[in-house]
Amino acid sequence: MAKNRISKSVKNQLTEEFNGTKPVPPNPVSMYLYAKTISDASYSIAKIYNNLKDDKQLKELQSTFNSKLPSEVDLQGVLTSFVRLQNTYNVTPGEMASGDVLGIKVPILSAYDCYDIGKYVYENGLTRIALQWMKASLDKIKHLNSTKAKDFSADLNEFITEIKRQDLKDRVRTRIQISTNQLPGFNATEVKELQLVVANNSMIYYGVESDRNAKFVKKYENTCLKRDTRFGGVCKYLGIKEFTFYKQPIKVEYINKSPMILIVHDIISQNLLEKLKGFANQLKRSSVMSEESVSRKANSNARTSSTYYFMDDMTDPDVIKFNGLLERLTGLRTNSRQADNLQVVNYGIGGEYKPHFDWQDETLIDAFFHTGTNRVLTIILYLSDVEVGGSTVFPELGLAVSPVKGSALFFTNLDKDEQGDKSTLHAGCPVFFGSKWIANKWIHKKDQDMNFLQTIPSIWKYF
């Protein structure tokens, strides 16, 4: 039966994930192969189902595929992640297809896989990357038998010629748009910057990739490449008696003084970790507030994750206890009148949150924040380790912090004049291997002691 053939195909994909006795961590290559296998199987089932509509078993199987398993849309999402990861971590298609990515063993992609990926990338306007995938496909043709290789090579070379023609058109069009100040989505300063790049003949990215020439994008991607970077950080164990609710001294790593950035290690109990991650079945695709319409939230390519919001995190005993800990550490109140409720977020393969601020311009505060005041402090709880990627980065500061399970990152959002601090621009880098679980807590300015950095006891005073 079709069902048995499909099960065997999926089982073969799973079997390939094992190298000896240790399974490969979640990774983009495996995700692509899973999504492609099941998407192809779903198409086959649909064809059978259309001919046998009275078969109850097939009807149930079709329903399962439609509601639970990866679809063509999911496959496209995985391929979009491929591009994001390639660009951010400078991994070539040849490396992605080789079976060894960043030193980690993954399944090998075939010449046909590389072709399919290149075709999808080309259809989405990424001619530069499409050419790379097609060349990777050419390199793999030697593993095919001679008859197949000859036919496939001819089709492939023809397609490469077409892509090169389109790539040249994109280059000319982008140069003209920049020179005549007609490139959409860029402010005056960024346009001048791009015009200088064109004048110096140093432009690398064209068409839909044009934004990658901008300095702020380069800063972000370069900081993600560092994965974990501290400059002049100081580690201390705080064991003062006011913190005696802890059985052992608190391990604090001070990273930056202005804005204040620090990490408290081993702060989250295993019980709370599991409880927060237990909301997985209630996660929804993350949304961001649109400045064009601040009255609604919208799905955005700036943030690729799934989110669960506590309706009121002052009702769960474990969360209440943890909020109390945060209050004693920071000198700030964490109740829902003065802070946002806890937000649990999961980033899968390729999941990221592009550079952004947690504070808002004074004119938008009432529309964005229920307190009517700005966010003074951000706390990111790391609920999992991440094998590769997923760092929290501060591009303007050149700092990168890798997720460490059980630790929490704290950073201030406002400057000494209580205005938004532009150096707090931060991002969540794409996850390459593994899965990233975090929880966010944002504390607002409303009725807080704004001298909290000088409060004793608190974690701030000892840097």
Salt bridges, closest charged atoms under 4 A:
ASP40 OD2 - LYS36 NZ 3.48
ASP100 OD2 - LYS105 NZ 3.53
ASP116 OD2 - LYS36 NZ 3.98
GLU123 OE2 - LYS119 NZ 2.69
ASP167 OD2 - ARG171 NE 2.90
ASP170 OD1 - ARG173 NH1 2.97
GLU209 OE2 - ARG128 NH2 2.71
GLU209 OE2 - ARG212 NH1 3.52
GLU221 OE1 - ARG212 NH2 2.82
ASP228 OD1 - ARG230 NH1 2.63
GLU253 OE2 - ARG230 NE 2.71
GLU253 OE1 - HIS265 NE2 2.88
ASP266 OD2 - LYS251 NZ 3.41
ASP313 OD2 - LYS441 NZ 2.92
ASP316 OD2 - LYS275 NZ 3.21
ASP318 OD2 - LYS275 NZ 2.72
GLU327 OE1 - ARG333 NE 3.42
ASP340 OD1 - HIS370 ND1 3.54
ASP340 OD2 - ARG375 NE 3.25
ASP340 OD2 - HIS444 NE2 2.85
GLU352 OE2 - ARG84 NE 3.23
ASP358 OD1 - HIS356 NE2 3.50
ASP358 OD1 - HIS426 NE2 3.30
GLU396 OE1 - LYS219 NZ 3.13
ASP417 OD2 - LYS416 NZ 3.69
GLU418 OE1 - LYS445 NZ 2.72
ASP447 OD2 - ARG337 NH1 2.90
